[in-house]
Amino acid sequence: MKVIFEKEKLLSALIPAAAIAPNRNTNYILECVLLDCDTDEENVCRITAYDMEKGLRTCIECQIIEKGCFALNSQNILQIIRSMPDGELLLEIDERNRAKISCGNASFEIGAAAGENYPALPLLSGDKNYKLPQYILRSMVNKTIFATSQTDQGKAFSGILFKIEGGKITAVGCDRNMLAVAEYEAEENIEENKFIVPARILTEILKCVKDSEDEMEISVARKHVIFKIDGYTYFSRLIEDDYFNYGKILAFPCDSHVYVGCSAFREAVERASIVTEDKLGGKSKNSLVINYKKESMEISSNSANGSVFEEIPCATENMDNEIMFKYNCRYIMNVLRACDETETVKISLSGPTMGMKITNGDSDSKEKINYIFYVMPMSNVR
């Protein structure tokens, strides 16, 4: 194989591909990216990364002198291309599967693997197809992915549930301590569906999807989901598990309501986080106490690092008595960072064992996305 690439074009494809390929795997070929310059398209290289669960495919223009299909270690080739001078570079792979990358007076030589040894990809098409603006997916994922579990790998809590029903797209993330729901009013005739996408692939997609009106396509098959965004095709196995009935939590009646500026609330919590961490027996406790009063919220924390107290104004509804709860500070910060800082958020409270529900309550928001966040308390202080 002998191919001439523009450095920036090759780099733009290798960076997201290398993020998909695992750094260490018992199967070396999965640590590689596949460079296929033996397709029906003239002077086009198809680049693929796949770890048997998730993958990426994209195409870039190049000058093919001699066709071929080989796999190269993703981290090695990425570091080499990054270090090369700007401009054109030459990739040559000989009959001994030795790859030589040269540009100007610089050259590297690394091992390659035959493309025929690369694992077969799933069919990159689905039974149900959806189109929506990129900023919608970006916003919905940003508002829910922080609530997914980092420990329940392979389970429903390690992914985001997408539910399409009644002309509405709903995204749900939960880790038993936090619940995040984002809702978007789509077309009334949109085909109904329900599927769970692993958070790991969505984290990579967020690096690619733009905050724009440009459309993207989502295709859902029986076991896979495919995202097509600006020439990049991301795909992943779906999580085959039942999602819990989160509607029961949202339907729980809340008697008292607090209205507070999101920016002021978030900044106060971030200041409090400076002293909240208290390590005892190797475990970290990020406790934050919020005292809800009729015309203000008191935010405080005491730990071995020190103490903090701050009072911010708010408006209330049906707040006859003070209510004081202890929360995990990190959970509250994650929720408030997902909100629009220019908004006034609505905090709904119920009994001493129930959590704090935060909503925007604005159906005419710029993004046309409504959200509901639910955070369980560490304890009721009083």
N, C-alpha and C positions, 0 to 999 in steps of 0.2 A: 504494500500500500504506500502510495506517495501522494501527499495532499498539501496544498498551501492554504493557510488560514490567515485571516485578519485577527490579530491578537485580541482586540476588544470584543469581536463577535464570538470568538471561541470562549473567552473568559465569561461573557454574559451567560453562556449556556452551562459552563462547568461549575460555576458557583452554586446555583440551585441544585444541580445534579449531585455534586459532592455532599451537599447537606442531606440528601436522601440516602446515599450509600453509607452503610455502617463502617466505622473505623476499624473495628475488630469483629471478625466473624470466623467461625470454624470453616466456612466455605469461602476460600479466598476470592473466587470470582464475584461474590456479592459485594466485595469492597471496591469493585471496579466500575467504571463507566464504560458503556459500549459506544464506540465510534463506528457507525455503519456508513461507509462510503461506497456501498455496492447496491444501491436502491435504483428504482426506475427513474428517479428524478435526477436530472443532469446537474452536476456541480452543487450538490446538496449533501451535507453530512447529517445523519440522524443520530442524535445523542440520547442515550437511555441510561437511567439509573433505576435499580429495582432490588429490594431486599426481601422479596417473597411476600411482603405484607403491603407495602406502599411503593410507589414509583413515580418517575417523571420521564416524559419524552418531549423533545423539542428538535427543531431542525435549524441549521444555519447554512448560509451560502459559503462556498469554498471553491477552490480550483483543484479538481481531481485530475492528477496526472496518471495515477495507477490505482484502480479500484481495490477495495478490501474492506474487511470487517474485523475489528480487533477490540479487545477490552484492556483498559489501562487502569492501574490503581488510582482511585479518584483523588486521594490526598496528594500523591506524588505528582500527578500531571497538573493539578491545580496550582501547587506551589511553584512548579517549574514555569508554567505559563505566566503566572503573576510576576516572576522575577525577570522575564524576558523584556528586552527593549520594545517600545511601541513599533507597530508596523506589521509586515508580513512575516510569518514563521513557517518553516517547513517541517512536516512530520513524515518520517520514512520508517517503515517496518519491514524488515528483511525476512528471509525464509527461516531464520533461526528464532523468529519472534522477538527480535531486539528492536526497540523503538528508539529512533534518534530524533530529537527535537532541536532545531537550530534556528537562530535568528541573529543576523549580523555576525559578530565574531564569537557569540556564545552558543554552546551546544551541550545537550544532555543526552544520556543514553540510559534507558530503563527497560525492564522486561515487559512483555505484552502477552496476552492470552488470546487464543483463537476465538473469534466471535461465536463459532458454533457451540462453544461450551457455555455460553451465557444462557441463563434460564429463560424458558418461554414465558412471554407476558400474557396476562388475561386479555380477552377480547375487549378492546377499548371502545365499546359502544354499549348503550343501555336500552331498556324497554321503555323507560319513561324519561322524557327530556324537558328541561326547563331553562328559560333564559331570564336573566335579571341583571340590572345594573351592578357593576362591580362594587360600588360603594355600599350597596345594600348588604351583600354578603360580608364585606369587610366590617361593617358596623355590627351586624348580628353576631359574628364570631367574636369580635372584640368585647362585646357585652356579655358573653357567656363562657368563653374558653377559660377564663381565670377560675371559674367555679368547678371545673372538671377535676377529677381525682388524679393525683400523681402516683398513687400506690396500687389502685385496683386495676392493674393492667389486664387487658382482655375482657374486662367487665363493662357493663353499660355506663358506669360512672366515669370511665376513662375516655368517654367520647361525648359528642354533642348530639342530642336528639333533634332531628328535623322532622316536623310534622306539618304536612300540607293538607289543609282541610277547610272547606267553606270559603275558598278564596283568600285564605290567610296562611302565611308561612310563619311557623313558630320554631324558634331555636331554644333548646333547654340544656343547661349545664348544671351539674350538682355533684357535691362530694360529701354529702351527709351533714355538713355544717353550713354550707351555703347553697342557695338555689338562685339561679339566674335565668330569666325568661325574656326573650326579645321577640316581638311580634311585628310583622310587616303585612300590610294590606296589599295583596297582589290582585291579579285578575280573577274575576268570579268563576271563570270556566277552567281554571288551572286544575290539572289532574291531581287527585288526592293520593297521598303516599305517606309513609312513615319509615324512617331509617336512622341508624346511629353511625356517625362518622368519627373515627378515632381522632382525638385531639392532636396527635403527633403529626398527621398529614395536614391538618388545618393550620398548625403553627407554621409549616413551610409555605402553605398557600398565602398566608398573610404577608409574606415577604414579596409576593409577586402581584397580588391583586391591588388595584389602584383605587384611590378615593375619587372616582370619576363616574360619569354616566355611561361609560363604555360598557357594552354588554358582554357577559360571559355565559357559558353554557354548562349546565350540570346534567349528566346522564346517570341514571340509576339502573343497575342490573340486579339480578337476584342476590349476588354476593359481593358486588363491587360498586363503587361510585367513581365517576370520572368528571373532573373539572377541566374545562378548556378555557384558558385565559391568555389572550394576546400571543398565540403561537406556542404556549406551554400547555402540555397535557399532564395533569396530575391525576393519579389513580390510587385507589386504596381498597382493601377488603373492608367490608362493613362489619360492625360488631353485631354478631348474631345473638342477641340477648333481649329480654323484655325490660323496658324501662318502667320505673316505678310510677305510680299514679300521683304525679306532682300536683294535680288539680285539687286534691284533698287539702293540701297545705294552703294553697292560694284561696280556697273557699272558706277557710276558717274566719269567723267574724272578728273584725277589729273595731273596738269601741272608741279609742282615742287616736287623734291624729295631730301630727306636728308638721308645720311647714317652715322650711329653713333653706337659705341659699346654699346651693351645692358647693360653690367655691369656698365660702366661709367655713362650712362644715369640714370639707376635705383638708383645708389648710390647718385647721385646729387639730384634727386627728393626726396629720403628718408631724406637727410640732410635738404632740404628745408621744408619738412613736419613738422619739429620741430617748425617752427614759422608761418605756414600757417593758423592755425585755428583761426578764428576771429568770436566771438559770438556777435550777435547783435539782440536784441529783442527775445532772446531764440533760435534763429536759428544759426546754425554753417555754416560758409562759408570757404571752404578749397580752396581758390583761389591761382593759381600758374600761373605766366606769363612766356611764352617761346617766345623768340625772335629768329627767324630763320634767320641766316646770311649766307653769302657765304662760310665761312670756320669755323664757330663756331655756337654754340647754347648758348644763354644767358638765364639762369634760375633764376628767382627772385620772391620775394614775400614780401609784406608789410602787417602787421597786428598789432593789439594791443600788441601782444607778442614780436614784433621786426621785423627785416628785414633780408633778405638773398640775396646774389648775387653770382652766379657761372657761369663760362664760360667753356664749354667743346668743344674740337675740333670735327669736322665732315667734311664729304665730301658732296657736293651738285650737283644737276643736274637741269638745267633750273631755277636757283635761281637768277633772275636779280635784285630783290629788297628784302629788309628785310620784313619779315612777322611776325607779333606779335599777339599772341592769349593768352587769359586767359582761363585756364582749371581748373576743379576740381582736386586738387592734389591727392585725394584718388583714383579717377578713373585711373589716369596715373600710380600710384604705383601698383594698382591691375593688370593692363595690363602688365607692365614690369616684375612683379614677375611671370607671366605666361609664359614669354619668356625664352628661353635658354640663360643664362647670358654670355655664351661664344660666342654668335652670334653677328654679325653686323646686326642691324635691319634697315629696310627701312621705312622711314616716307614719306608718300605722302600727298601733300597739294593741295587744289584747291581754290575756292573763299572764301571771308570773312565770309560767313555764314555756310560753310561746315566744317566738322570735320577733325581730324587727323587720317589717316589710317596707321597702322603699320603692316608690313608683314616680314616674314623671307626670302621669295623668294628663298628658298633652297629646291628643289625637291629631292635632294640626302641626306637629313638630316638623322641622325642615326635612329630616330624614324619613319621615313617615313611619318611624319605628317607635313603638312603645315598649317599655321595659318594666319588669318587676324583679326586684332583688329581695331575697329573704335570708336573714342571718340569724342563726340560733344563738341565744345568749350562753355564756359560760355559767351564769347563775343569776338569780334575782337577789339583789343585795338586801332588800328589805324583807 
